[in-house]
């Protein structure tokens, strides 16, 4: 398998990782178009749920996730970034929810990290939806509502999302000083030598290199015996 493509069971027809793509970055857009991170089985979209394109935004730090099983039970999740996270049915939203009761631009989830305490603060606001927002079964008006870790946010009538905020300082998560990055391996050419005097390289699996007389060819490219010329010990 090429190093350019990485697959996980259930993901063969969905998103192929590329060293130029980063599914957590707002500067790239996966083939599926969703802001959600792909998990096995998610390429099998629910009835009447189409695949969609999404916007690309600047690379703010990931400080949490929204998780849901509302679509079909197998689970999907979206990274949350410092700053504004637009939620809606439109492909231009950071969190695109393709569901009939979700408005094109439904809500805005704002996340801020305090400079002094490093505490993560979050609030959600209805920005003109038709079917509203609920947080832990409480219906919201058009005012900003403070959110906390493990809140259940309902967008429209059917999309229920678990809010996960990550306080790296409280959890003791830090950048490793001795982190050793591993560069991607390049595709390796066939390690076969060309026949003497021919130059270049030899690939025994290339049909274009088959001998014209159909004789056997050794793995190093040297012409072998004629057909039927096999000798026994």
LINCORTA-V153564 format. One record per run of one state. SS is the DSSP state (@ for helix, = for strand, . for the rest). FROM is the first residue (numbers start at 1). TO is the last residue. If there is no record, write none. Layout:
SS:FROM:TO
SS:FROM:TO
This chain:
.:1:35
=:36:37
.:38:61
=:62:68
.:69:75
=:76:81
.:82:82
=:83:88
.:89:94
=:95:96
.:97:106
=:107:113
.:114:119
=:120:126
.:127:132
=:133:135
.:136:137
=:138:139
.:140:144
=:145:147
.:148:151
=:152:155
.:156:158
=:159:165
.:166:167
@:168:171
.:172:192
=:193:193
.:194:200
=:201:201
.:202:206
@:207:209
.:210:216
=:217:217
.:218:222
=:223:223
.:224:233
